[in-house]
Amino acid sequence: MEAVHLLHSNEHVLLQQGFKNWLQLLGYADISVYNLPRHLQEFLHYQEQQGKYGLQQLAASDATAFIDLLKIRTGIRTGQGYSSGHINKYIQALHLFSRYVRETGKTGIGFRLERLEDSRSKPTWLTVAEVHALYRATDDSPLGMRDRAMLAVFYGCGLRLNEGANLEVSDVLTERGLLYVRKGKGYKERYVPISGRAYELLQLYIDHGRPQLLQSATAMLFIGVNKGIPLTKQSLYIRIKQLAKKAGIIKNIGTHTLRHSVATHLLQSGMELEQIQEFLGHSQLDSTQIYTHLVNDVL
């Protein structure tokens, strides 16, 4: 299905254009705004081949039949079957199209399609139980308070490693319940809400743990036991891995795993993808879309 197939139904043409406009409004990257409607076009062309020229003829089983067809097709140039990653692009397009027609009131039909296993695109993430185990791996010492504050920042607030390493004490805006991220990706600044539990852990560390570790003046939030100097990115990363080992977690994780985990958990709790995009500081919704295939996993 690598060739572009023209649509004959005016309704299908309008649906494809409306879908494209909707993606633009949601903030998808230009490449996705170009490719996703093309994938949809192939599905609508398939519908026309089945004698279906309008949305009123659409059934949920049509999407399943279309994906099953892709699984047995071979590429024109390669002569080989499509990869899981390639087929998943069509599944993503159909999921979004299903959401588009429902949210715009065109039909109440939805597609239940499962992404194919594609380890290259699946991020490592922790279950809720594993996150709890990380917290339990800390103690009530000043170092333990600092470790819990680290978890609050990288999991509770979903910060990147560089963002957490550059935090200053003054960036924790307790009176507003916000975390000021001064050095985000692409040097972009943003404010991240601090949940109740994360707020408590950060405040406990700032008020009681950090003063006991501090040996010389520094504005940086996270400091070490060795002369109280600020922790580097590498030190923060290594400490998270040490906590994971202590917690008995066998997955190969780092600070970014905590970011993947909170995004997955927020999506599973029902938060809208656009809200998660803002929370994580993604400039394009495409970057957030990777978490949607985990939404039905059992924690």
MARBA-92320 format. One record per residue (C-alpha): residue number from 1; residue in one letter; z, y, x. Coordinates in nm, 4 decimals, decimal comma. Layout:
<recs>
+-----+---+----------+----------+----------+
:   k : r :       c3 :       c2 :       c1 :
+-----+---+----------+----------+----------+
: NUM : A :        Z :        Y :        X :
...
+-----+---+----------+----------+----------+
</recs>
This chain:
<recs>
+-----+---+----------+----------+----------+
:   k : r :       c3 :       c2 :       c1 :
+-----+---+----------+----------+----------+
:   1 : M :   0,0000 :   0,0000 :   0,0000 :
:   2 : E :  -0,0694 :   0,2325 :   0,2833 :
:   3 : A :  -0,3728 :   0,3863 :   0,1094 :
:   4 : V :  -0,3173 :   0,6842 :  -0,1212 :
:   5 : H :  -0,3959 :   0,5947 :  -0,4832 :
:   6 : L :  -0,4883 :   0,8702 :  -0,7276 :
:   7 : L :  -0,3053 :   0,8855 :  -1,0577 :
:   8 : H :  -0,5054 :   0,8924 :  -1,3808 :
:   9 : S :  -0,2239 :   0,9751 :  -1,6223 :
:  10 : N :  -0,1512 :   1,3473 :  -1,6629 :
:  11 : E :   0,2092 :   1,2593 :  -1,7452 :
:  12 : H :   0,2435 :   1,0682 :  -1,4206 :
:  13 : V :   0,0950 :   1,3588 :  -1,2242 :
:  14 : L :   0,3469 :   1,5983 :  -1,3841 :
:  15 : L :   0,6336 :   1,3557 :  -1,3175 :
:  16 : Q :   0,5420 :   1,3346 :  -0,9502 :
:  17 : Q :   0,5217 :   1,7137 :  -0,9186 :
:  18 : G :   0,8479 :   1,7640 :  -1,1066 :
:  19 : F :   1,0170 :   1,5084 :  -0,8808 :
:  20 : K :   0,8915 :   1,6940 :  -0,5733 :
:  21 : N :   1,0225 :   2,0278 :  -0,7053 :
:  22 : W :   1,3581 :   1,8672 :  -0,7857 :
:  23 : L :   1,3917 :   1,7349 :  -0,4292 :
:  24 : Q :   1,3212 :   2,0824 :  -0,2936 :
:  25 : L :   1,5919 :   2,2316 :  -0,5160 :
:  26 : L :   1,8415 :   1,9732 :  -0,3904 :
:  27 : G :   1,7722 :   2,0701 :  -0,0295 :
:  28 : Y :   1,5888 :   1,7673 :   0,1040 :
:  29 : A :   1,4031 :   1,8115 :   0,4327 :
:  30 : D :   1,0327 :   1,8972 :   0,4227 :
:  31 : I :   0,9347 :   1,5536 :   0,5509 :
:  32 : S :   1,1252 :   1,3852 :   0,2653 :
:  33 : V :   0,9845 :   1,6269 :   0,0073 :
:  34 : Y :   0,6450 :   1,5132 :   0,1333 :
:  35 : N :   0,7076 :   1,1380 :   0,1671 :
:  36 : L :   0,9320 :   1,0488 :  -0,1290 :
:  37 : P :   0,6849 :   1,1696 :  -0,3957 :
:  38 : R :   0,4108 :   0,9735 :  -0,2158 :
:  39 : H :   0,6213 :   0,6581 :  -0,2443 :
:  40 : L :   0,6749 :   0,7377 :  -0,6119 :
:  41 : Q :   0,3001 :   0,7885 :  -0,6523 :
:  42 : E :   0,2408 :   0,4323 :  -0,5380 :
:  43 : F :   0,4884 :   0,3069 :  -0,7971 :
:  44 : L :   0,3258 :   0,5128 :  -1,0743 :
:  45 : H :  -0,0154 :   0,3837 :  -0,9660 :
:  46 : Y :   0,1257 :   0,0310 :  -0,9916 :
:  47 : Q :   0,2415 :   0,1162 :  -1,3440 :
:  48 : E :  -0,1091 :   0,2247 :  -1,4370 :
:  49 : Q :  -0,2440 :  -0,1038 :  -1,3030 :
:  50 : Q :  -0,0107 :  -0,2740 :  -1,5513 :
:  51 : G :  -0,1501 :  -0,0629 :  -1,8358 :
:  52 : K :   0,1473 :   0,1750 :  -1,8481 :
:  53 : Y :   0,0544 :   0,5443 :  -1,8493 :
:  54 : G :   0,3680 :   0,7165 :  -1,9794 :
:  55 : L :   0,7423 :   0,7372 :  -1,9258 :
:  56 : Q :   0,8079 :   0,5847 :  -2,2690 :
:  57 : Q :   0,6612 :   0,2587 :  -2,1371 :
:  58 : L :   0,8873 :   0,2485 :  -1,8308 :
:  59 : A :   1,1337 :  -0,0397 :  -1,8055 :
:  60 : A :   1,4012 :  -0,1015 :  -1,5429 :
:  61 : S :   1,2338 :  -0,4324 :  -1,4581 :
:  62 : D :   0,9175 :  -0,2450 :  -1,3512 :
:  63 : A :   1,0936 :  -0,1097 :  -1,0428 :
:  64 : T :   1,2197 :  -0,4562 :  -0,9493 :
:  65 : A :   0,8718 :  -0,6040 :  -0,9912 :
:  66 : F :   0,7233 :  -0,3292 :  -0,7732 :
:  67 : I :   0,9723 :  -0,3904 :  -0,4901 :
:  68 : D :   0,9137 :  -0,7667 :  -0,5154 :
:  69 : L :   0,5429 :  -0,6957 :  -0,4730 :
:  70 : L :   0,6099 :  -0,4898 :  -0,1590 :
:  71 : K :   0,8038 :  -0,7809 :  -0,0111 :
:  72 : I :   0,4954 :  -1,0019 :  -0,0097 :
:  73 : R :   0,2388 :  -0,7354 :   0,0836 :
:  74 : T :   0,1055 :  -0,6931 :   0,4360 :
:  75 : G :   0,0121 :  -0,3719 :   0,6108 :
:  76 : I :  -0,3579 :  -0,2857 :   0,6303 :
:  77 : R :  -0,3427 :  -0,1955 :   0,9989 :
:  78 : T :  -0,0835 :  -0,4454 :   1,1217 :
:  79 : G :  -0,1566 :  -0,7449 :   0,9012 :
:  80 : Q :   0,2201 :  -0,8053 :   0,8951 :
:  81 : G :   0,4759 :  -0,7821 :   0,6184 :
:  82 : Y :   0,6640 :  -0,4601 :   0,5588 :
:  83 : S :   0,9963 :  -0,4194 :   0,7390 :
:  84 : S :   1,3223 :  -0,3873 :   0,5471 :
:  85 : G :   1,3483 :  -0,0264 :   0,6619 :
:  86 : H :   1,0013 :   0,0503 :   0,5229 :
:  87 : I :   1,0751 :  -0,1082 :   0,1845 :
:  88 : N :   1,4109 :   0,0707 :   0,1705 :
:  89 : K :   1,2210 :   0,4014 :   0,1722 :
:  90 : Y :   1,0572 :   0,2994 :  -0,1542 :
:  91 : I :   1,3924 :   0,1878 :  -0,2941 :
:  92 : Q :   1,5368 :   0,5276 :  -0,2044 :
:  93 : A :   1,2450 :   0,7029 :  -0,3749 :
:  94 : L :   1,2876 :   0,4961 :  -0,6927 :
:  95 : H :   1,6642 :   0,5506 :  -0,6991 :
:  96 : L :   1,6109 :   0,9251 :  -0,6732 :
:  97 : F :   1,3326 :   0,9199 :  -0,9329 :
:  98 : S :   1,5653 :   0,7313 :  -1,1683 :
:  99 : R :   1,8294 :   0,9966 :  -1,1146 :
: 100 : Y :   1,5716 :   1,2741 :  -1,1636 :
: 101 : V :   1,4485 :   1,1513 :  -1,5029 :
: 102 : R :   1,8051 :   1,0988 :  -1,6253 :
: 103 : E :   1,9419 :   1,4331 :  -1,5077 :
: 104 : T :   1,6455 :   1,6211 :  -1,6544 :
: 105 : G :   1,6827 :   1,4419 :  -1,9877 :
: 106 : K :   1,3446 :   1,2688 :  -1,9745 :
: 107 : T :   1,4843 :   0,9183 :  -2,0223 :
: 108 : G :   1,8116 :   0,7328 :  -1,9918 :
: 109 : I :   1,6620 :   0,4443 :  -1,7957 :
: 110 : G :   1,8101 :   0,3601 :  -1,4566 :
: 111 : F :   1,7040 :   0,1256 :  -1,1784 :
: 112 : R :   1,9430 :  -0,1235 :  -1,0204 :
: 113 : L :   1,7866 :  -0,1929 :  -0,6843 :
: 114 : E :   1,9726 :  -0,3228 :  -0,3811 :
: 115 : R :   1,8718 :  -0,1994 :  -0,0390 :
: 116 : L :   1,7510 :  -0,4685 :   0,1969 :
: 117 : E :   1,9715 :  -0,5458 :   0,4943 :
: 118 : D :   1,8679 :  -0,3151 :   0,7773 :
: 119 : S :   2,1279 :  -0,3122 :   1,0559 :
: 120 : R :   1,9462 :  -0,0348 :   1,2412 :
: 121 : S :   2,0293 :   0,2205 :   0,9733 :
: 122 : K :   2,3674 :   0,0940 :   0,8558 :
: 123 : P :   2,6574 :   0,2852 :   1,0114 :
: 124 : T :   2,9836 :   0,1171 :   1,1009 :
: 125 : W :   3,2589 :   0,2169 :   0,8615 :
: 126 : L :   3,6148 :   0,1182 :   0,7828 :
: 127 : T :   3,7562 :  -0,0081 :   0,4575 :
: 128 : V :   4,0440 :   0,1810 :   0,2977 :
: 129 : A :   4,2772 :  -0,0974 :   0,4129 :
: 130 : E :   4,1582 :  -0,0571 :   0,7725 :
: 131 : V :   4,2138 :   0,3195 :   0,7568 :
: 132 : H :   4,5691 :   0,2560 :   0,6347 :
: 133 : A :   4,6167 :   0,0155 :   0,9258 :
: 134 : L :   4,5153 :   0,2916 :   1,1678 :
: 135 : Y :   4,7811 :   0,5225 :   1,0267 :
: 136 : R :   5,0413 :   0,2443 :   1,0462 :
: 137 : A :   4,9545 :   0,1962 :   1,4159 :
: 138 : T :   5,1216 :   0,5339 :   1,4878 :
: 139 : D :   5,4932 :   0,6062 :   1,5106 :
: 140 : D :   5,7229 :   0,9030 :   1,4491 :
: 141 : S :   5,7288 :   1,0271 :   1,8092 :
: 142 : P :   5,5575 :   1,3562 :   1,9046 :
: 143 : L :   5,2629 :   1,1475 :   2,0253 :
: 144 : G :   5,2556 :   0,9618 :   1,6938 :
: 145 : M :   5,2565 :   1,2896 :   1,5027 :
: 146 : R :   4,9608 :   1,4027 :   1,7110 :
: 147 : D :   4,7743 :   1,0753 :   1,6498 :
: 148 : R :   4,8216 :   1,1052 :   1,2730 :
: 149 : A :   4,6980 :   1,4643 :   1,2890 :
: 150 : M :   4,3902 :   1,3377 :   1,4752 :
: 151 : L :   4,3252 :   1,0858 :   1,1977 :
: 152 : A :   4,3734 :   1,3635 :   0,9421 :
: 153 : V :   4,1050 :   1,5687 :   1,1160 :
: 154 : F :   3,8453 :   1,2982 :   1,1866 :
: 155 : Y :   3,8974 :   1,0935 :   0,8698 :
: 156 : G :   4,0702 :   1,3259 :   0,6240 :
: 157 : C :   3,8439 :   1,6214 :   0,7061 :
: 158 : G :   3,5403 :   1,4283 :   0,8325 :
: 159 : L :   3,4927 :   1,6337 :   1,1500 :
: 160 : R :   3,2574 :   1,5421 :   1,4328 :
: 161 : L :   3,4094 :   1,4681 :   1,7741 :
: 162 : N :   3,3008 :   1,8012 :   1,9226 :
: 163 : E :   3,4333 :   1,9911 :   1,6208 :
: 164 : G :   3,7750 :   1,8293 :   1,6449 :
: 165 : A :   3,7967 :   1,8781 :   2,0201 :
: 166 : N :   3,7343 :   2,2515 :   1,9811 :
: 167 : L :   3,9954 :   2,3113 :   1,7120 :
: 168 : E :   4,2594 :   2,5735 :   1,7808 :
: 169 : V :   4,5959 :   2,5950 :   1,6076 :
: 170 : S :   4,4838 :   2,9122 :   1,4308 :
: 171 : D :   4,1906 :   2,7209 :   1,2788 :
: 172 : V :   4,4314 :   2,5348 :   1,0517 :
: 173 : L :   4,4497 :   2,7873 :   0,7673 :
: 174 : T :   4,7562 :   2,6494 :   0,5953 :
: 175 : E :   4,7879 :   2,9344 :   0,3467 :
: 176 : R :   4,4356 :   2,8614 :   0,2195 :
: 177 : G :   4,4366 :   2,4838 :   0,2610 :
: 178 : L :   4,1277 :   2,5024 :   0,4817 :
: 179 : L :   4,0162 :   2,4014 :   0,8281 :
: 180 : Y :   3,7946 :   2,6511 :   1,0060 :
: 181 : V :   3,5256 :   2,4722 :   1,2074 :
: 182 : R :   3,4076 :   2,7258 :   1,4627 :
: 183 : K :   3,1717 :   2,5061 :   1,6633 :
: 184 : G :   2,9819 :   2,2827 :   1,4243 :
: 185 : K :   2,6470 :   2,1169 :   1,4917 :
: 186 : G :   2,3867 :   2,3782 :   1,5775 :
: 187 : Y :   2,6721 :   2,6256 :   1,6363 :
: 188 : K :   2,7173 :   2,6620 :   1,2606 :
: 189 : E :   3,0561 :   2,7600 :   1,1241 :
: 190 : R :   3,2082 :   2,6230 :   0,8052 :
: 191 : Y :   3,5362 :   2,5794 :   0,6172 :
: 192 : V :   3,6551 :   2,2295 :   0,5283 :
: 193 : P :   3,9185 :   2,1645 :   0,2584 :
: 194 : I :   4,2323 :   1,9862 :   0,3782 :
: 195 : S :   4,3611 :   1,7219 :   0,1371 :
: 196 : G :   4,7314 :   1,7098 :   0,0534 :
: 197 : R :   4,8135 :   1,4191 :   0,2857 :
: 198 : A :   4,6030 :   1,5538 :   0,5736 :
: 199 : Y :   4,7668 :   1,8941 :   0,5259 :
: 200 : E :   5,1141 :   1,7415 :   0,5561 :
: 201 : L :   5,0260 :   1,5509 :   0,8736 :
: 202 : L :   4,8679 :   1,8537 :   1,0394 :
: 203 : Q :   5,1622 :   2,0752 :   0,9496 :
: 204 : L :   5,4122 :   1,8170 :   1,0752 :
: 205 : Y :   5,2323 :   1,7950 :   1,4089 :
: 206 : I :   5,1992 :   2,1734 :   1,4506 :
: 207 : D :   5,5627 :   2,2418 :   1,3569 :
: 208 : H :   5,7374 :   1,9501 :   1,5255 :
: 209 : G :   5,5114 :   1,7295 :   1,7409 :
: 210 : R :   5,2991 :   1,9775 :   1,9319 :
: 211 : P :   5,5910 :   2,2014 :   2,0509 :
: 212 : Q :   5,7474 :   1,8963 :   2,2172 :
: 213 : L :   5,4234 :   1,8101 :   2,3993 :
: 214 : L :   5,3434 :   2,1684 :   2,4980 :
: 215 : Q :   5,4219 :   2,2623 :   2,8599 :
: 216 : S :   5,1933 :   2,5603 :   2,9130 :
: 217 : A :   5,0312 :   2,8153 :   2,6870 :
: 218 : T :   4,7140 :   2,6951 :   2,5165 :
: 219 : A :   4,5522 :   2,7714 :   2,1831 :
: 220 : M :   4,3967 :   2,4275 :   2,1506 :
: 221 : L :   4,5261 :   2,2076 :   1,8689 :
: 222 : F :   4,5272 :   1,8677 :   2,0345 :
: 223 : I :   4,7154 :   1,8287 :   2,3607 :
: 224 : G :   4,8166 :   1,5291 :   2,5699 :
: 225 : V :   5,1396 :   1,3908 :   2,7087 :
: 226 : N :   5,0245 :   1,4636 :   3,0637 :
: 227 : K :   5,1416 :   1,8193 :   3,1298 :
: 228 : G :   5,0547 :   1,9145 :   2,7743 :
: 229 : I :   4,6951 :   2,0001 :   2,8600 :
: 230 : P :   4,4231 :   2,0057 :   2,5886 :
: 231 : L :   4,2585 :   1,6731 :   2,5133 :
: 232 : T :   3,8934 :   1,6377 :   2,6040 :
: 233 : K :   3,6329 :   1,4810 :   2,3754 :
: 234 : Q :   3,6491 :   1,1648 :   2,5820 :
: 235 : S :   4,0284 :   1,1509 :   2,5543 :
: 236 : L :   4,0147 :   1,1874 :   2,1760 :
: 237 : Y :   3,7499 :   0,9165 :   2,1504 :
: 238 : I :   3,9448 :   0,6762 :   2,3707 :
: 239 : R :   4,2666 :   0,7371 :   2,1771 :
: 240 : I :   4,1017 :   0,6440 :   1,8466 :
: 241 : K :   3,9774 :   0,3204 :   2,0046 :
: 242 : Q :   4,3295 :   0,2479 :   2,1332 :
: 243 : L :   4,4714 :   0,2969 :   1,7847 :
: 244 : A :   4,2056 :   0,0651 :   1,6410 :
: 245 : K :   4,2985 :  -0,2058 :   1,8922 :
: 246 : K :   4,6671 :  -0,1624 :   1,8101 :
: 247 : A :   4,5855 :  -0,1853 :   1,4388 :
: 248 : G :   4,4005 :  -0,5128 :   1,4947 :
: 249 : I :   4,0622 :  -0,3731 :   1,3922 :
: 250 : I :   3,7863 :  -0,5698 :   1,5655 :
: 251 : K :   3,4997 :  -0,3357 :   1,4762 :
: 252 : N :   3,3575 :  -0,1205 :   1,7550 :
: 253 : I :   3,4664 :   0,2209 :   1,6303 :
: 254 : G :   3,5028 :   0,5783 :   1,7491 :
: 255 : T :   3,5699 :   0,9164 :   1,5923 :
: 256 : H :   3,2316 :   0,9160 :   1,4175 :
: 257 : T :   3,3251 :   0,5894 :   1,2445 :
: 258 : L :   3,6027 :   0,7805 :   1,0670 :
: 259 : R :   3,3471 :   1,0394 :   0,9550 :
: 260 : H :   3,1198 :   0,7629 :   0,8227 :
: 261 : S :   3,4179 :   0,6066 :   0,6486 :
: 262 : V :   3,5401 :   0,9126 :   0,4596 :
: 263 : A :   3,1828 :   0,9886 :   0,3468 :
: 264 : T :   3,1457 :   0,6357 :   0,2129 :
: 265 : H :   3,4838 :   0,6450 :   0,0403 :
: 266 : L :   3,4119 :   0,9822 :  -0,1207 :
: 267 : L :   3,0797 :   0,8551 :  -0,2527 :
: 268 : Q :   3,2441 :   0,5419 :  -0,3883 :
: 269 : S :   3,5070 :   0,7555 :  -0,5622 :
: 270 : G :   3,2315 :   0,9355 :  -0,7534 :
: 271 : M :   3,1834 :   1,2569 :  -0,5557 :
: 272 : E :   2,8340 :   1,4045 :  -0,5837 :
: 273 : L :   2,6097 :   1,3668 :  -0,2793 :
: 274 : E :   2,5611 :   1,7439 :  -0,2582 :
: 275 : Q :   2,9387 :   1,7961 :  -0,2340 :
: 276 : I :   2,9627 :   1,5386 :   0,0437 :
: 277 : Q :   2,6764 :   1,7143 :   0,2228 :
: 278 : E :   2,8734 :   2,0394 :   0,2176 :
: 279 : F :   3,1951 :   1,8636 :   0,3215 :
: 280 : L :   3,0282 :   1,7014 :   0,6245 :
: 281 : G :   2,8320 :   2,0121 :   0,7206 :
: 282 : H :   2,4901 :   1,8452 :   0,6963 :
: 283 : S :   2,2075 :   2,0988 :   0,6960 :
: 284 : Q :   1,9800 :   1,8557 :   0,5091 :
: 285 : L :   2,0686 :   1,6203 :   0,2255 :
: 286 : D :   1,8712 :   1,3452 :   0,3994 :
: 287 : S :   2,1489 :   1,3051 :   0,6565 :
: 288 : T :   2,3978 :   1,2379 :   0,3762 :
: 289 : Q :   2,1661 :   0,9982 :   0,1935 :
: 290 : I :   2,2416 :   0,7174 :   0,4403 :
: 291 : Y :   2,5772 :   0,6570 :   0,2687 :
: 292 : T :   2,4313 :   0,5828 :  -0,0751 :
: 293 : H :   2,3533 :   0,2187 :   0,0077 :
: 294 : L :   2,7234 :   0,1484 :   0,0626 :
: 295 : V :   2,8357 :   0,2761 :  -0,2776 :
: 296 : N :   2,8567 :  -0,0703 :  -0,4354 :
: 297 : D :   3,0400 :  -0,2332 :  -0,1461 :
: 298 : V :   3,3906 :  -0,3550 :  -0,2288 :
: 299 : L :   3,6662 :  -0,1895 :  -0,0280 :
+-----+---+----------+----------+----------+
</recs>
